[in-house]
Amino acid sequence: MGTRRAWIVATTAALAVLATAAPAGAAITSFGADLGAEANDPAVCGEGFYPTLIPSPSCTWASGSPGASFYAPASGTVTAVRVRVGSVSGPMQVVVMRSIYQNRAGDPEHPYFTCCFVESYGPIFQPGAGTVTTVASSLAVTEQPTPPSSDVTTKAIGDFLAISVLAPGVPLPAFIDEQSSDAGFYPSPTPSSLTAPSALQLSPSATPSGAEMLLDADLQTPAGAVAQPIPAPASGGGGRAPATIPHNPAALARRAAPAVALTVRAITVRGASVAVPLQCLAAACTGTIALESMRPARLARARQRHARQQIFGTARFALRAGASAKVTVRLRPFARRMLRRRGHVLAWATVTFSGGLAAPSSEPITLSR
């Protein structure tokens, strides 16, 4: 009990206080969910969530497209957060998380998207059961405009709000809407386990759908600041929008994203090795690259036709954040013979990251002589 009291120290006053008056010329904009909905999601951290069906002392949750967006509409300061909970309450904390967007050269429909990094922690508080609780805060957020599709070098930052539930038996503050995409992190990052801002990328433990966080916030922006529009997702789903519409970052944040970019899709092979150019998009990137004969996602189907995966060559890599380098992959003898015979080979460059910090990614690449 003493530990929990320490978590909630000085919050009684904060629960009743709205954000302080904005400076002259500043604007206040609200964003987030409709708090008139019922907090009816029974999920608790202590039960885990598929595929993480193990008890957890805490969890951090985020939701997004096609439900409400929790990306701030502009850069500024979140001065107040409101949370609705059901009949059971417990200690919670708002977390600012960061994603990074970059257009993919030659493929604007599938941008690079790296998520998620803890940018800052809000105060710990305990909402009033069965009601909406307002918590004063001072959380800086950065929202940079989506670069045009012709810009393949700019890395645009987008900050969004998530909420940590810091007790295993407390339900998530969420409404079952049957549509929102969700991401859960088990256990919750805390200032003692992960200092913010952090360069360590966190991958969701679970990515279900169907529940919307019951949270909204007030954003204070400087005079003259322009809100960045967050467009609706494409009707086809999956977080992709037509080329004429900026991609929806709230939808893309729920997709597994590579942490490195394959900057060239066609490479001329000299000798027995191929130099594959990679760029590290965010935190330091370490792992393995394998050149394979088919995309791993199609391998199970191929095996039904008695086809098998062929590995042309592998290599390890280690890149600093933002760095680019050519990773030398030595081709196996059969791959070199195939290349000499055909003149070119289509391969899949599959990147697997050390420590499971990001999902594996696979991109097509053409090798030629």
Secondary structure, DSSP 4 states (H G I P E B T S, - for coil): -HHHHHHTTTHHHHHH-PPPPPPTT-EEEEEE--TTS------BGGG-BTTB-S--S-EEEEEETTS---B-SSSEEEEEEEEE--S----EEEEEEEEEEEPPTT-TTS-EEEEEEEEEEEEEE-PPTTSEEEEEEEEEE-B-PPPPTT--S--EEEEEEEEEE-STTSBPSEEEEEEEEEEEESS---TTTS-SS--SPPPPSB--EEEEE-EEEEEEE-TT--PPP-PPPPTT-TT---TTS---HHHHTTS---SEEE--SEEE-BTTEEEEEEEE-SS-EEEEEEEESS-GGGHHHHHHTT----EEEEEEEEE-TT-EEEEEEEPPHHHHHHHHHHSEEEEEEEEEEGGGSS--EEEEEEEE-
